[in-house]
Amino acid sequence: MALRSAWRRAQLAAVAGVLGLLSACAGAAQPTVVTITSPTMNAEVPVGVELPIQGSVTGENIVRVEVLIDGMQMALLTVRDPSQGVSYFPIQAVWTPSLAGTHIVQLNVYGPNDQLLTTSDPIIFMARADLIPPTPTPAAAPPMPTDTPLPPPTFTPVPTQQLPASQTAQPPAEAATPTSTAAPISLAVVPSPTAASAAQSPAGALEPVLTVTVDILNVRAGPGTNYPLIGQLLLGATARVTGRSADGQWWQIRSPAGAGGVGWVFAELVQVNEPARSVAIAIAPPTPTPAPTVAATVHPVPTPATSTPVYGGPACTSASPSWRGANPNYPFCADQDVTWGDPAGDWAIYPNGKSIPLSISWNVYGPNIDEIWLRFDSADGVCPFNRPARAPISLQFPQGAASFRFNAGEYPNGATFRVFLLIKLKDGRWVQFGEKRLCIE
């Protein structure tokens, strides 16, 4: 009898152990797996043609996905209710390369409370101006999840600082609405400057355009702050005006993130050219009721919500010899201002199509700095001549001494760029520092 009881107890212990193991396995967190199906690694795509950014993310409590092109946010995909994460998240966006060269696409995946779940392996591809655009075909829907998680692509990363100056942060020409049986996804885009105000229609008349006069301008779905935020524009960006509100307080502009390809901006924060003043009154979309919940505030260059790192660079206070805080916009130190690395000087004019190595350098640092970006913004009036507008170029650098090398021959049709540092401060402000000019005939 004692032997039988011992055997029975052993059986019950074994069953309990198996059940415990199964329970532990069932409760284990599913890994976050990112699959990018378009573009593919080392793909070659034509310049000026829409490129679908497609794929999927599987895992647990996925709330939003940030689409990065060359390190800059191109699109922000979010669930409508951030308190309810999903296990399958389809990726559908569109981006149009405007300059030839190497580009990188990556995805940042976030959970609740801005927790960074994973960052995808980068996909490197090449935009070429000599490729013939392919015949358009319907974009394939991203694959639905299977019982076996899809493996992420693998490759050898290429350091960002070794990429050519043709890197751009260009928004999609049209934002595709994700289609899936999963939880609804919304799209928010950070547009880059469009054609300059001198853009002309086929008839030769000036197009109605506006120019942003504040550091960051909100683009909304309708003419009012009660409409959802669909994107933002930086200081100096331009946009095509398509209409105005009945009270004249809001301008309707082209915006790929908005319904019907339009958005609205507050009139007091922009300047418009003369043709824009005669545009027709546009019908406002229905007032949202109840007021929609914005999944997350869109920033020009958002970063994961992590603990603020302790600044560990050189001493930089108001007592430092290099302190620039006499200008309240510059609460940091600069041992070297932005310097053009050409003996000909800051205002040299370079011939069209000729290979001329150029460089720009600086040394800016301080505990008040959050991010430093080198920005090339196409603009009229900065050189003795004008050239067609080009997509902006944005490259991120660490604090301290840094430099960037490029070649004037990369712009065979000429260029007129404002070149400056775009610095994000700890208090959330974005400031420009050390502007130079790049003039290529």
N, C-alpha and C positions, 0 to 999 in steps of 0.2 A: 504493500500500500504506500509506504514512504517513497519507494522508487517511482511508483506511478504518479504521485503528487509532484515529485521533483521534475519528472518529464513534462507534466502539464505546465508547471511554472516556467520551464525553459521554452515551451511552445509559445506561451503568452508573451514572454519577454521578446522572443524573436519577432512575433507579429507586431508588437508595439514598436520595435526598432524599425521595421520596414515602414510602418505607417508614419513614424516620425521622419524618416528619410524622405518619403514621398511628400509629406507636408512641407519640409524644408525646400525641396526642389520646386514645389508649386509656388512657394512664396518668394523664390529668388528673383531679383530684379532682372528684367530683360535688357540686354545690352542695346545701346542706341547705334543703329547701323545706317550709314548714309550711302546711297547709290546714285551716282551721276551718270545718266545715260546719254546726255547731250550737253556740251560737246564731248567728244572722246579724246583720250590722251594723244597728243601730237597731231591733232586734226589740223587741216588747212582750210580756212574759210575765206570767202571774198569780203573785201572791205565794202562797207555801205549796204550790206544785205543783212536783214534780220536773222539773228542766230538764236534758236530756241535753247533756253536753259531748262533742262528737264531731269527728273529723277524722282527719288522718294526717300523717306526716312521712316524707319520702323523702330519701335522701342516702347517706352512708357512715359506718360505725362509730357508729351511734346506740345509746347505752347506756341512757339514761333521759330521761324527759320530765317536767317539773314543770308542773302545772296551777295557775295563779294566778287567784284571784278577788279583784279590788280590791287587788292587790299582795300578798295573803297566799296561802300555799300551801294549796290545797284537796286535791290528790292528787299522789302521786309514782308514776309508772309506770316500771318498770324491766325490763330483760331479766334472766332468771334467772342467766345467766352474763355478768357485766360484762366479761369478757375477750374476749367474742365479740360485737361490735357487729352491728347489722342495717342493711339498706338500706331497709326499709319498716317503719314503726312505727305501728300503729293507735292511735287515741285514743278511749277509751270511759270516761266517768266520769259521775256524776250529782251535781247540786247543787240544793238547794232554797232559793230566796230567801225570807227571813223578814221582810224590811222593804222597803217600797216605795222606789223611787228608782233612780238611775243606777248601773250596775255595769259592770265591765270584766273580760273574760277574756283571758288571755295564756298562751303556752306558752314555757317555757325548754327548749331541747334541748341535751343534754350528750353528749359522747363519752367515750372512756376517760380515766382520771385526772382526772375532773371538769372536763374541758375544755368550756367553753360554746361550742357550735357556732353557735347563733343564738337570737334571741328573736323570737317572732312579732309581727306588727302586732296591737295590741289590738283586740278586738271590743267595741264599746260597745252596751249594750242597757238597756232600762228594765223594772223590775219594778213592776207596778201592782196595787193591792189591789182595784180595781173591775172587773177582768177576770174573765169567767166561764171557769173551767178548761175546756180543750178535752177532747173525748172521747179517752181514751188510744188510741194506735195503736202498733204494734210499731216500735221504733226501727230505722231503716235502718242497715245495716252500712256502715262507712266504705269509700270506693272503693279498689280495688286499684290499685297503681301502673301507669302506662302508659309507653310509650316516651318520651312527651313529659312532662317534669315539670309538675306542676300549679302555676299561678301563685299567689302569695300574695295575699290581699285587700289593698286599699289604702284609706286614708282619712286624714282630718286628725285627728291626735291631740288629746286634750283633757288639759291638765295635771292631774295628780292632785290638786294642792292646791286646785283650783277645784271639786272634786266635793263634793256635800252630805254631811252627817254620816250619811246613811242607808247609806253604804258599810259592808258587813259582810264578815267572813271566816267563812262558814258552811260546814261540811263537807257532803258529799252525804248524803241520807237513806239511800241504798243505793248501794254501789259496784258498777258493772257489770263483769263479767269480760270483758276484751277477747277477741274472737273473730277469728282470722286464721290463715292458713296460714303466716305468718311465725313467727319465733322466739317462744317463749312469753313473755308479759308478766305481771308481778305488780303488785299495787296496794298502796301504803301510804298511809294517810290520816292527817292531823293533825286530830283532831276538836276542835271547840269545845265549851264547856260546854253541857250539855243543860238540861232543866228543873230548877229548884231543888228542894231536898229537900222542899219543901212541896207538890210536885205531888201531886194526888189522883187516885185511880181513880174510875170512874163510881159506885162504891158509896160514895164519900166517904172511904175509908180511905187512909192514907198509902202511897205506893209505896215499895218498898225502893230506896234510893239511897245512893251513897257520894260523898264530897267529897275531892278531892286535897289533901294537906297538904305536898307538896314542890314545888319549882320546876318540875320536869319529871318526869312519871311515864310509864314505858314500858308500852305495852299489847302483850301477846304473844298468840300463837295458842293457847297452852295454859298450864297452871299450872306453870311452871318456866322458868328462864333458858335452858334448852336448846331452847325453842321459838322460832321466828322472831319478830322484832319487826314488828308490823303498824301501829303508830302511837304517838302520845304525847299526854298531856294536861297542861295547864298548871296551876299552883297555883290552887286555888279552883274548878276545873272539877268538875262533877257528872256522874254517869252512873247509869243504871238498873241495879240489881243483878238478875241472873237466876239465880244459883246460887253455890255455893262448892265448894272442893276438899275431899276427904275429910279432909285433915289440918288444914283451917281456915286454911292459909297464903296462899290465893289466892281472890280473888273473881272470878266470871264476870260480865261486864257486856255491855250492848248495844254493839256496835262494828260499823259498816257495813263496815269493812275486813276483818273476820274471816270465816272459814267459818261459814255459818249465821247471820251477823249478830251474832256474839259474839266477845269477846276476854277476856283474863285480866289482872289486875293484882295486885301484891304487897300483902297485907293490911296490913303494917306501915306503909305509906306513904299510907294513906287513913283517913278516918273514915266510919263507916256509921251510918245511923239505926236505930231499934229494929226496924222491919219487916224490914230486911235481915238481921238476926241469925237469923231463922227461915226463911230460904230453904232449899230442898232442896239436897242434894249433887248437883252436876252431873258428868256423865261426861266425863272428860278425853279429848281427842283422842289418837290413837296418838302415842307418843313418836317424834319424827323420827329416822330412822336412814338414812344418817349425818346428823350435824347439818347443817342447811341453811346455805348461804352467804347472808348478808344482803347485798344488792346495795349498799346505802349506808345510813349512819345517818340517820334521819329527824329533822330539827330543826324547831322551831316556825316559824322563818323562815329556811330555808337560803339561803346565798349561794354563788355560783360560787367555785371554788378558784382564786384569783388571788393575786398577790403582795400582801402587806399594805401598804396605802398609808401614806405618812409623814404623821403628823398635822401639819397646817399652820395650826391655829387659834390662838387666844390662848394665851399661856403659862399652863400649868396644872401645877403641881407641889405637893408638900406644903408649900411655902413660900408659895403663893398665898393671898391673903386669902379667896378664895371656895372653898378646898379643903374637901371634905366627908369626907375620909378618916379623920376621927376615928371615924366609923362604918365598919368594914371592908367593909361592903357597898357603899359609895359612894366608890370611889377616883377621883373626878372633881371638877370645879368647877361651882358653880351661882351665877352672878351674880344670878339671880332664881329663887326657888322657884316651884313650880307655883301660879299665882294665878288665882282665879276672877274674871272680868271683870264682876262685878255689884256695884254699891254696896250691895245688900242683904246681901252676905256669902256665905260658903261654904255656909251651912246654910239658904239661902232655899228656900221651898217654892213651886212654880209651879203655877198652876191648869191643869187638864186642857183641852187643845184651844186654848189661847190663844196667839197669836203673840207670842213674847217673844224678841228677839235676845239671844244669850248668847255668851260667849267665854271661852277659857282660854289662858294664856300662860306661858312659862318661858324660861330661858336656861341651858342645861346643856351642858357641853363638856369635852373632855379627851382625851389620847392613849390612855387606857385604854378608851374607849367604842368599840364596833363599830357598834351600831345603836340608834336611839331610836324607840320606838313610843308613840303616845297610845292608851290602852286604855279603853273603856267596858265594864264588866262588870256585867251584871244580877245583883243580889243582894238577899236579904231581910235585914232587920235594920239597914240603913244609913239608913233614914228612919223617921219616926213611923208609917208605914203600909207595906204590901206591895202589890206589883203583879205581874201575871203575868210570868214570866221572858221575857226577850228575847234575841235573838242578840247576841253581843258585837260591838263595833265596834273595829277596829284600823286606825290610820293611821300611816304612817312619815314621820318628819321628819328633816332634817339636824341636825347639831350647831349650837349657838348659839341666838340669840334666835329664838323661833318662837311662833306663836299659831294657834288654831283657832276659827272662828266657826260657830255653828249656831243652831237655833231650837227652843225648847221645844215649839212647835206641831207639830213633826215626830213627836211621840209622843201621838196622840190618846187612847190608852187608858192613859196614864200610864206612869211608869217609875221604877225605883229602881236607880240605877247607882253603882258605885264607879268613879271616874275617876282615872287615875294614869298615870305614864310607866312603860313596860316597857322597860328598858335592857339590851341585850346587851353584856357586857364582852369584852375581847380574850381573856380566859382561858376563855371559853365560858359563864360564868355569866349568868343572867338575874335582874335585880333590879328591884323595884318602888320608885318614888320619888315622893313628893309627892301622896299620895292625897287626893282631894276626893270630895264626894257630889253626886249630881244627883237631886233629889226632885221628881217631877211627879205631882200627884194624879190 
